[in-house]
Amino acid sequence: ADASRHTRPQLIPRADLEVEVIVPREQRRALEQRNQELSELAAVSSHDLQAPLRSIGVHLDLLRSELGTLTPSQHELFDHAQHGVGAMRRLIEGILGYMHTEEHLRKLDAIDLNECFEQARSNLSADLGTSQAQVICDKLPTVMGNGLLLTQCLQNLVGNALKHVPRPKGVITISAEHDHQHDEWVIAVSDNGPGVPDEQHDDLFRLFSTTDSNGHGIGLAFCRRVIEACGGEIWYDPQPQGARFCFSLPAHMPDNDSGPQLLRDTSAPTG
């Protein structure tokens, strides 16, 4: 299915939301100072929380070595403990990254999403190898945004799909279509997994809301924060089978080019 032929939520037109808010200079400075303090607090808290986590992980490894030969159940207990340490570390890093997105979004540039996808695929190489999923990607456009954060968004969406597609016959498709009416690109990430239950659709992009017992509920909230800050929207498009996440971004059209052509990338490797 084409990326623009979706059940996009009916939202209030952006023009209707453009309300000028005049904030007194003193309040604005106080708000900026408060945001700076919160950012610094998040950074310090992250550092202070990471240190004891690293200590716990190191001491778990030392204890395992000291004990020597372990029973299967003892190995399982150590593995669960290390998994908990890793999950907490990822949660802290996710919260810190979520809070720092605005620092990277003060200036939007023309971004080639093909480069973002290649970097995201490289970052996910280990997971792709384990799942053996087939990843098919259309040629993606150039949009307005931040390359680092859009790479992370694609990585989050493809990474979520990798968790749920069948093994070894998982298929993940990244497609793009230009919406001429709004002069924006709509990117869709689809998979042949079980999809998202109806009762969970409304909470998908809420912070700390997750459909995965091993997830921390930050990935999709992060995507929403980034996409909306870039002037786009993100939504879940229910399908009869599989999951399909779509997001829109303002188009960047070079003066001497009508925009990228959507050519099928038949060379996309399988994991």
Buried (B, 14 or more C-beta within 10 A) or exposed (E): EEBBEBEBEEEEEEEEEEEEEEEEEEEEEEEEEEEEEEBEEBEEEBEEBBEEBEEBBEEBEEEBEEEEEEEEEEEEBBEEBBEBBEEBBBBBBBBBBBBBBEEBBEEBEEBBBBBBBBBBBEBBEEBBEEBEBBBBBBBBBBBBBBBEBBBBBBBBBBBBBBBBBEEEEBBBBBBBBBBEEBEBBBBBBBBBBEBBEEEEEEBBBEBEBBBEEEBBBBBBBBBBBBBBBBBBBBBBBBBEEBBBBBBBBBBBBEEEEEEBEBEEBEEBEBB
